[in-house]
Amino acid sequence: MNIFCFGISHQTANVEVRERFAIPDSALADSLMRLAQISSVDEGVLLSTCNRTEFYIVSPDSQLAVEPLFHDFYSPVETTEFQHLFRLAATPTIRHLFRVASGLESMVVGETEIFGQVKRAYEIAAKSGTTGKVLNRLFQKAFQVGKHVRSSTAITRGRVSVGSVAVELAQQIFGNLAGSKIMVLGAGETSERTARSFQSRGAKQLFVSNRSYDKAVALAEAMGGRAIRFDDWEQEFRDLDILVSSTAAPHAVVTRAKIEPILRMRRDRPLFIIDLAIPRDVEPTVHELDDVYVYDLDSLQAIADLTLEKRKKEMDACDSLIEKHVYDFEAWLDRASERVISPAAIE
């Protein structure tokens, strides 16, 4: 029973590379089936978020070469892409998952969103039948570790999610947000958290647009805002101050061709755009337009660093806790391996 993890993350690749390998939630089940068909894979879980796409694998091959596996899964893949790939085996994989679930590997150290994302990734894999004894035990242990780290240290002090980092940036630029007109494209969890963060900072003019109008209505009502049909959101640009985009679209929804004519009517009024989507919702050339300021996930890192410095002081305490759990899991894995190869088990 050999455990491996490989993939890309914000630590190894920028957003342009990460978005090419992101797996949307709607495609996770099919992707897991493809992974299970690879002969060197006994068990598998796929974790794909804005900041990482990671493969957790149990294989009978103790010398598993991940590049061919990666190539088979994403074929065709350019050889140059392998420079962004990280590879972990055995104990480093266990430690890495525990750190991921605890928020220690996140762009914003200590953020809590990743815990739910790891849990959903595991649940989808378990439902798809691609997990077994090892990954079931490993992920259940990871959830235990994540809770232990957060309850026993100050790693979440000054808690900041990616969405609230964006709100902090908006507040630094606009000051009092009460008079700012804010539109949120998308009505998923990231959009909801970001909208609530804006609301907590005094924003009163919130508009929500989503392909599913019912979801837009539900979020807008919860925020005391107004829902806009997805085909009509561009009409609101004339008086807009801030646009937050976090849709699940596979292509850019905010394009230069779409908004450039609208900007001419704004009379040099600045527009602040926060792109929280992977793949990115905002076409890169939009940043070239006058009075338009675009911040994507990587751009937000600079502000996140302010909180990171405080949280990093807690890292040693977190790592000490995690090492104890790593040791416990390794001991369980050794016992499980001995049972598999024992003569009694063979008989």
C-alpha positions as CSV (number, residue, x, y, z in Angstrom):
1,M,0.0,0.0,0.0
2,N,1.9,3.0,-1.3
3,I,0.5,6.5,-0.9
4,F,1.3,9.3,-3.3
5,C,0.2,12.9,-3.9
6,F,1.0,15.0,-7.0
7,G,-0.4,18.0,-8.6
8,I,0.0,21.8,-8.8
9,S,-0.8,24.6,-6.3
10,H,-0.3,28.3,-5.8
11,Q,3.1,27.4,-4.5
12,T,4.3,25.8,-7.8
13,A,2.2,27.6,-10.5
14,N,0.6,30.9,-11.2
15,V,-3.1,31.3,-11.9
16,E,-2.7,31.0,-15.6
17,V,-1.2,27.5,-15.3
18,R,-3.6,26.4,-12.5
19,E,-6.7,27.2,-14.4
20,R,-5.6,24.8,-17.2
21,F,-5.6,21.9,-14.8
22,A,-8.6,22.8,-12.7
23,I,-11.4,20.2,-12.5
24,P,-14.9,21.7,-11.9
25,D,-17.1,20.0,-9.4
26,S,-19.4,18.9,-12.2
27,A,-16.6,16.9,-13.8
28,L,-15.1,15.4,-10.6
29,A,-17.1,12.1,-10.8
30,D,-16.1,11.4,-14.4
31,S,-12.5,12.4,-13.7
32,L,-12.4,9.9,-10.8
33,M,-13.7,7.2,-13.1
34,R,-10.9,8.0,-15.5
35,L,-8.3,7.9,-12.7
36,A,-9.6,4.5,-11.5
37,Q,-9.2,3.0,-14.9
38,I,-5.4,3.6,-14.7
39,S,-3.8,0.2,-13.9
40,S,-1.3,1.6,-11.3
41,V,-4.1,3.2,-9.3
42,D,-5.9,1.3,-6.5
43,E,-7.6,4.2,-4.8
44,G,-7.9,7.9,-5.7
45,V,-9.2,11.2,-4.5
46,L,-9.1,14.4,-6.6
47,L,-9.0,17.8,-4.8
48,S,-9.5,20.8,-7.1
49,T,-9.9,24.3,-5.8
50,C,-8.9,27.8,-6.9
51,N,-5.4,27.3,-5.5
52,R,-4.6,23.7,-6.1
53,T,-5.4,20.5,-8.1
54,E,-4.1,17.5,-6.3
55,F,-4.3,13.7,-6.9
56,Y,-4.2,11.5,-3.8
57,I,-3.4,7.9,-4.9
58,V,-2.8,4.5,-3.4
59,S,-0.8,2.3,-5.8
60,P,0.7,-1.2,-5.7
61,D,3.8,0.3,-7.4
62,S,6.2,1.6,-4.8
63,Q,8.1,3.5,-7.6
64,L,5.1,5.0,-9.2
65,A,6.2,7.5,-11.9
66,V,3.7,10.3,-11.8
67,E,4.6,12.1,-15.0
68,P,3.2,9.3,-17.3
69,L,0.1,9.1,-15.1
70,F,-0.3,12.9,-15.3
71,H,0.3,12.7,-19.0
72,D,-2.4,10.0,-19.4
73,F,-4.9,11.9,-17.4
74,Y,-4.4,15.3,-19.1
75,S,-3.2,14.0,-22.5
76,P,-2.0,15.7,-24.5
77,V,0.3,17.6,-22.1
78,E,3.3,19.6,-22.9
79,T,6.5,18.3,-21.3
80,T,7.2,21.8,-20.0
81,E,4.2,21.6,-17.8
82,F,5.9,19.1,-15.6
83,Q,8.1,21.8,-14.1
84,H,5.0,23.0,-12.2
85,L,4.2,19.5,-10.8
86,F,5.0,18.6,-7.2
87,R,5.4,15.0,-6.2
88,L,5.1,13.5,-2.8
89,A,5.2,9.9,-1.5
90,A,4.6,8.1,1.8
91,T,5.1,10.2,4.9
92,P,5.3,13.6,3.0
93,T,1.9,12.8,1.4
94,I,0.3,12.2,4.9
95,R,1.9,15.3,6.3
96,H,0.8,17.4,3.3
97,L,-2.8,16.4,3.5
98,F,-3.0,17.1,7.2
99,R,-1.5,20.5,6.5
100,V,-3.9,21.2,3.7
101,A,-6.9,20.3,5.8
102,S,-5.6,22.5,8.6
103,G,-5.2,25.5,6.2
104,L,-1.4,25.6,6.6
105,E,-0.8,25.2,2.8
106,S,-3.4,27.8,1.8
107,M,-2.6,31.1,0.1
108,V,-4.2,32.7,3.2
109,V,-2.7,30.6,6.0
110,G,-5.4,29.3,8.4
111,E,-8.4,30.0,6.2
112,T,-11.3,27.6,6.9
113,E,-12.8,27.2,3.4
114,I,-10.3,24.5,2.5
115,F,-11.5,22.2,5.2
116,G,-15.0,22.0,3.5
117,Q,-13.4,21.6,0.1
118,V,-11.3,18.6,1.2
119,K,-14.3,17.1,2.8
120,R,-16.4,17.5,-0.4
121,A,-13.6,16.0,-2.5
122,Y,-13.4,13.0,-0.3
123,E,-17.2,12.5,-0.2
124,I,-17.4,12.6,-4.0
125,A,-14.6,10.1,-4.3
126,A,-16.2,7.8,-1.7
127,K,-19.5,8.0,-3.4
128,S,-17.8,7.2,-6.7
129,G,-16.2,4.1,-5.2
130,T,-12.6,5.2,-5.8
131,T,-11.6,5.2,-2.1
132,G,-10.7,2.1,0.0
133,K,-9.3,1.3,3.4
134,V,-6.2,3.5,3.1
135,L,-7.7,6.7,1.8
136,N,-10.8,6.4,3.9
137,R,-8.6,6.2,7.0
138,L,-6.3,8.9,5.8
139,F,-9.0,11.5,5.0
140,Q,-10.9,10.8,8.2
141,K,-7.7,11.3,10.1
142,A,-7.1,14.6,8.1
143,F,-10.5,15.9,9.2
144,Q,-9.6,15.1,12.8
145,V,-6.3,16.8,12.5
146,G,-7.8,19.9,10.9
147,K,-10.2,20.4,13.8
148,H,-7.5,19.7,16.4
149,V,-5.2,22.3,14.9
150,R,-7.8,25.0,14.7
151,S,-9.1,24.4,18.2
152,S,-5.7,24.2,19.8
153,T,-3.8,27.1,18.2
154,A,-4.4,30.7,17.1
155,I,-3.9,29.9,13.4
156,T,-7.4,31.3,12.6
157,R,-6.9,34.5,14.6
158,G,-7.7,37.5,12.4
159,R,-9.5,35.0,10.1
160,V,-9.3,36.0,6.4
161,S,-10.8,34.2,3.4
162,V,-9.9,35.0,-0.2
163,G,-13.2,36.8,-0.5
164,S,-12.6,39.0,2.6
165,V,-9.1,39.8,1.4
166,A,-10.8,41.2,-1.7
167,V,-13.2,43.2,0.4
168,E,-10.3,44.6,2.5
169,L,-8.7,45.8,-0.7
170,A,-11.9,47.4,-1.9
171,Q,-12.2,49.2,1.5
172,Q,-8.7,50.5,1.2
173,I,-9.5,51.9,-2.2
174,F,-13.0,53.3,-1.6
175,G,-13.0,53.9,2.1
176,N,-16.6,53.7,3.4
177,L,-18.4,51.1,1.3
178,A,-21.9,52.3,2.2
179,G,-22.1,54.4,-0.9
180,S,-20.5,51.9,-3.3
181,K,-22.6,50.0,-5.8
182,I,-21.4,46.4,-5.8
183,M,-22.3,43.6,-8.2
184,V,-21.6,39.9,-7.5
185,L,-21.5,37.6,-10.5
186,G,-22.2,34.0,-9.4
187,A,-24.2,32.8,-6.5
188,G,-22.1,29.9,-5.1
189,E,-20.3,29.6,-1.7
190,T,-17.5,32.0,-2.6
191,S,-19.9,34.6,-3.9
192,E,-22.0,34.3,-0.8
193,R,-19.1,34.6,1.6
194,T,-17.8,37.6,-0.3
195,A,-21.2,39.3,-0.4
196,R,-21.5,38.8,3.4
197,S,-18.1,40.2,3.9
198,F,-19.0,43.3,2.0
199,Q,-22.2,43.6,4.0
200,S,-20.3,43.3,7.2
201,R,-18.1,46.2,6.1
202,G,-21.1,48.5,5.6
203,A,-22.0,47.9,1.9
204,K,-25.7,48.5,1.3
205,Q,-26.0,48.5,-2.5
206,L,-25.5,44.8,-3.4
207,F,-26.6,43.3,-6.7
208,V,-26.4,39.6,-7.6
209,S,-26.5,38.0,-11.0
210,N,-26.2,34.3,-11.8
211,R,-27.1,32.0,-14.7
212,S,-29.7,30.4,-12.4
213,Y,-31.9,33.4,-11.6
214,D,-33.5,31.6,-8.7
215,K,-30.1,31.3,-7.0
216,A,-29.4,35.0,-7.6
217,V,-32.8,35.9,-6.0
218,A,-32.1,33.7,-3.0
219,L,-28.7,35.2,-2.3
220,A,-29.8,38.8,-3.0
221,E,-32.8,38.4,-0.6
222,A,-30.4,37.0,2.1
223,M,-28.2,40.1,1.6
224,G,-31.0,42.6,1.3
225,G,-29.9,43.3,-2.2
226,R,-31.4,42.9,-5.7
227,A,-31.1,40.1,-8.2
228,I,-30.4,40.8,-11.9
229,R,-30.9,38.3,-14.7
230,F,-27.6,37.1,-16.1
231,D,-28.3,38.4,-19.6
232,D,-28.9,41.9,-18.1
233,W,-25.9,42.4,-15.8
234,E,-24.0,44.5,-18.2
235,Q,-26.7,47.2,-18.1
236,E,-25.7,48.0,-14.5
237,F,-22.1,48.9,-15.4
238,R,-22.8,52.6,-15.9
239,D,-23.1,53.3,-12.1
240,L,-21.1,50.3,-10.8
241,D,-18.1,50.8,-8.5
242,I,-17.1,47.2,-7.7
243,L,-17.6,44.0,-9.6
244,V,-16.9,40.6,-7.9
245,S,-16.9,37.7,-10.3
246,S,-16.9,34.1,-9.1
247,T,-18.8,32.0,-11.6
248,A,-18.2,28.4,-12.7
249,A,-18.0,29.4,-16.4
250,P,-15.4,27.6,-18.5
251,H,-14.5,30.8,-20.3
252,A,-14.3,34.5,-19.6
253,V,-17.7,36.2,-19.0
254,V,-16.3,39.7,-18.5
255,T,-14.6,40.6,-21.9
256,R,-13.1,43.7,-23.3
257,A,-15.5,43.7,-26.2
258,K,-18.5,43.5,-23.8
259,I,-17.6,46.2,-21.4
260,E,-15.5,48.7,-23.4
261,P,-18.5,50.4,-25.0
262,I,-20.2,50.7,-21.6
263,L,-17.1,52.3,-20.0
264,R,-17.4,55.2,-22.4
265,M,-20.6,56.3,-20.7
266,R,-19.0,56.3,-17.2
267,R,-17.0,59.5,-17.8
268,D,-13.7,58.3,-16.2
269,R,-15.4,56.7,-13.2
270,P,-13.0,54.0,-11.9
271,L,-14.2,50.4,-11.9
272,F,-12.7,47.9,-9.4
273,I,-13.0,44.2,-10.5
274,I,-12.2,41.3,-8.3
275,D,-11.9,38.0,-10.1
276,L,-12.2,35.0,-7.7
277,A,-12.8,32.4,-10.4
278,I,-10.8,29.5,-11.8
279,P,-10.7,29.6,-14.8
280,R,-10.6,33.3,-14.6
281,D,-13.9,35.1,-15.4
282,V,-12.2,38.3,-16.6
283,E,-10.4,38.4,-19.9
284,P,-6.8,39.5,-19.3
285,T,-7.0,42.4,-21.8
286,V,-9.7,44.1,-19.6
287,H,-6.9,45.2,-17.3
288,E,-5.5,47.4,-20.2
289,L,-8.7,49.6,-20.2
290,D,-8.4,53.0,-18.7
291,D,-9.9,53.4,-15.2
292,V,-10.4,49.6,-14.8
293,Y,-8.5,47.8,-12.0
294,V,-8.5,44.0,-12.1
295,Y,-7.3,41.8,-9.2
296,D,-7.3,38.1,-9.6
297,L,-6.4,35.4,-7.0
298,D,-2.7,35.9,-7.4
299,S,-3.0,39.7,-7.1
300,L,-4.7,39.3,-3.7
301,Q,-1.6,37.6,-2.3
302,A,0.0,40.9,-1.4
303,I,-2.8,41.9,0.9
304,A,-3.0,38.4,2.3
305,D,0.6,38.7,3.4
306,L,-0.4,41.2,6.1
307,T,-2.4,38.5,7.9
308,L,0.0,35.7,7.0
309,E,2.8,37.2,9.1
310,K,0.7,37.0,12.2
311,R,-0.5,33.5,11.5
312,K,2.9,32.2,10.6
313,K,4.0,32.7,14.2
314,E,1.6,29.8,15.0
315,M,3.0,27.5,12.4
316,D,5.5,25.8,14.7
317,A,2.7,24.9,17.2
318,C,0.6,23.6,14.4
319,D,3.4,21.5,12.9
320,S,4.1,19.9,16.3
321,L,0.5,18.8,16.6
322,I,0.5,17.5,13.0
323,E,3.7,15.5,13.5
324,K,2.0,13.5,16.3
325,H,-0.9,12.7,14.0
326,V,1.5,11.7,11.2
327,Y,3.2,9.3,13.5
328,D,-0.1,7.7,14.6
329,F,-1.2,7.2,11.0
330,E,2.1,5.7,10.0
331,A,1.8,3.3,12.8
332,W,-1.7,2.3,11.7
333,L,-0.4,1.9,8.1
334,D,2.4,-0.3,9.2
335,R,0.0,-2.6,11.1
336,A,-2.4,-2.7,8.2
337,S,0.4,-3.6,5.8
338,E,1.6,-6.4,8.1
339,R,-1.9,-7.9,8.2
340,V,-2.0,-7.9,4.4
341,I,1.2,-9.8,3.9
342,S,0.9,-12.2,6.9
343,P,0.6,-15.9,6.2
344,A,-2.7,-16.0,8.0
345,A,-4.0,-13.3,5.6
346,I,-2.7,-15.3,2.6
347,E,-4.5,-18.5,3.8
